[in-house]
Amino acid sequence: MQPTSSQSEISSRKVDHLTMAGESQTHSQLRDERFFYEPLLSAHPQAMKQKVSFGQWSFEFPLWISSMTGGADHARTINSRLAAAAEEFSLGMGLGSLRPLLDNRQARGDFDVKHLMPSRPLFGNLGIAQLEELLEKKESSKIVDLIGELKLDGLIVHVNPLQEWFQPQGDRFKHAPIETIEQLLQKTTLPVIVKEVGHGMGPRSLEALMRLKLLAIEFGAFGGTNFSLLETKRGSLANGFVYVGHSASEMVGFVSDIQKSQPQLATKHFIISGGIKDVLTGFSFTQQLPHSLMGMANSVLEPARKGERDLSTYLKDLKEQYAMAQAFLKVRGV
């Protein structure tokens, strides 16, 4: 129950309204045209209206904390804060690349955070190049052993041909990534998510992945952190390849079209990531694509760096915004 405003608070608010009215004019070109606004059909929300099923897990607030860090300064502290917050808010989370742990467990503490989110999905992350190499050496058991040792719930495979190309001494793929992923699925029952790292994926790649029995596909669309661009800032020669790719909006359209024409494809879950910096953008996409979560990385990383309280406050605000969007907004065309 909200406290009743005192007479002095009401009077102060009225004065503010008068003095700030001129500064608070809106302009039609700023109007968000993605939604119908329906102010008469809901009360202020006390809880989320709907849940999203994602494998064996249920999400009231469909937020996935996308893979970020491990084996770097402060990684252990940041991952611990993120994991604890994922449990508190019933979210899911991907860890940074487990590559440093394949042959040396020295950095294990950066990733050993499952005990902080025992009821929520926590996935490890490996590059397609490392996966190809392990399969070629018949050492796929290393992946299974590492996932088991960290008590993780599954594996994220990141596909990054452009990043590897730009990266000094980057890896070169001998096989098409889809072939390597198919091989992995034949050798393990681990839940697997496949993602890109800042360029997204076109319709033929998405369709090829949707034919496989993956837990989910994460977009990693153009518009968020672009690891190819990051590598050029580390000294690689920049060229036009940095700017190719597909936005999250475009990829939502690709997936919707594929699902309409081929409704029986195996993969049904998606993490819509790549430039999702605010709740309304995430809400608009998750409403267009059922069984999807919105993925955020850098936006969540900033409050996580500051501390547990800042992170909790930030996520509480996001969750309240999402509930308000469910109550009063309807995505046009859905």
Buried (B, 14 or more C-beta within 10 A) or exposed (E): EEEEEEEEEEEEEEEEEEEEEEEEEEEEEEEEEBBEEEEEEBEEBEEBEEEBEBBEBEBBBBBBBBBBBBBEEEBBBBBBBBBBBBBBBBBBBBBBBBBBBBEEBEBBEBBBBBEBBEEBBBBBBBBBBBBBBBBEEEEBEBBBEBBEEBEBBBBBBBBBBBBBBBBEEBBEBEBEBBEBBBBBBEBBEBBBBBBBBBBBBBBEBBBBBBBBEBBBBBBBBBBBBBBBBBBBEEEBEEEEBBEEBBBBBBBBBBBBEBBEEEEEBEBBBBBBBBBBEEBBBBBBBBBBBBBBBBBBBEBBBEBBEEEBEBBBEBBBEBBBBBBBBBBBBBBEEE
